[in-house]
Amino acid sequence: MTDTVIIRILDREYQVHCPPEEQDALIKSSRVLDQRMRDIRKSGQVIGLERIAVMAALNLTYDLLRAQGQAADTEILDREIKRLNDKLDSALDGLKQPEL
């Protein structure tokens, strides 16, 4: 079941259908978008609601892709660290002398 949530972006109201469990994320997302669009409009470099929306979408998409790339880099680094740890453990096990 979905509910209708009213969000405001650049002083305009939009009705969005959204499942109850996703409403908080929708509201948070709309606030981030609203702030980005306000910042772009405030800069004075972009005029017109449609152009402001496109610039905000591009900026947010860039941020998302950069964050995903950093997450992928972190996963690769974690796997490499684990591989090196395993290799060190194996080497150390080979150096242990049997107890007498």
Protein Blocks (a to p, Z undefined) as FASTA:
>chain_A
ZZdddddeehiacdddddfklmmmmmmmmmmmmmmmmmmmmnopagcjklmmmmmmmmmm
mmmmmmmmmmmmmmmmmmmmmmmmmmmmmmmmmmpccdZZ
